[in-house]
Amino acid sequence: MKFILVIPLLFLTSCASLKKAAPPPIEKKITVQAPFDKAWAGVIKFFSERGIPVKTIEKESGLIATENMTINTDSDLFVCDGFGMNGKSARSFPGTANFNVFVTKIDEKTTSIQMNTFGRAVAYDPGAPPYVPPSTHDLTCYTNGKMEQNLFNEINARTPAQASK
């Protein structure tokens, strides 16, 4: 009798499972041997050259925040929560992401740069008619570190850098 009860429970728990993506460990902050103004200009240039819309530029506080922009959840820049149904992957709709960069003066010749990324998407699961209806699920998306690495590489190309741990 115990064997018969276990099989239906296994089926129900495996039918619809939301797999949460953990943020991958990435380098989010570097320290560069450069004056604040030079590091600040490099970050502004990075977003400008890539056509990334900036909504907030506050040099006094060191904040640069981008507008929400559309992302492709299948891109190689983001990792999103996954939703699987009956062994099939759900289809993800385009999501949105934005970046907040903090440029902080440490001393006259040293500056730290930190990039934080926030993303969201929606997944559609067609279900398994007639037993499981279609559904949508909000997903949290995390950067895989490539965008941060691109920014840091560009800044490092102009100034010597020391990665902060």
C-alpha positions, 0 to 999 in steps of 0.5 A, a space after each residue: 500500500 505504501 508503494 502505491 501512495 508514493 508513485 502519485 506523490 512523485 508524479 505530482 511533485 515532478 509535474 510542475 517544478 519551478 527551478 530557482 536560479 541562484 545568482 552565479 558568483 561573479 566579480 561585481 567590484 574592482 578597484 582601479 589606480 585612476 582618479 575618480 574623474 577618469 574612471 567616471 568618464 570610462 563608465 559613461 563612455 562604456 554605456 554610451 558606446 553600446 547605446 544603453 539608455 541611462 536614466 540617472 547620472 549623479 556624479 556627486 553620489 557616483 551613481 549611474 543607473 540605466 533605464 529598463 531595457 529589453 533582454 533576450 532570456 536566451 542570451 549569454 548575458 543572463 541566467 533566469 529562473 527556469 520552469 519545467 513541465 513534464 520534462 519540457 522547458 517552458 518558453 520564456 518571453 523577453 524580459 527586462 534588466 537594468 544596471 546600477 553602477 557606483 563609482 567611488 573615490 577612494 583617494 586621489 589616485 584610486 577609485 572603486 567601480 561596482 556594477 549591480 544588475 537586476 532582471 525579470 522575465 515571464 515564462 509561459 508553460 503550455 501545460 499538459 492538456 487535459 490534466 495540467 492547464 497552461 500557466 505563466 510564471 514570473 522569473 528573476 534573472 541574474 547576470 552571468 558576469 559577462 556584462 560586468 567583465 566587459 565594463 571592467 575590461 574596458 576600464 582596465 584597458 585605460 588604467 591599471 586595476 586591482 580586483 577587489 575581493 
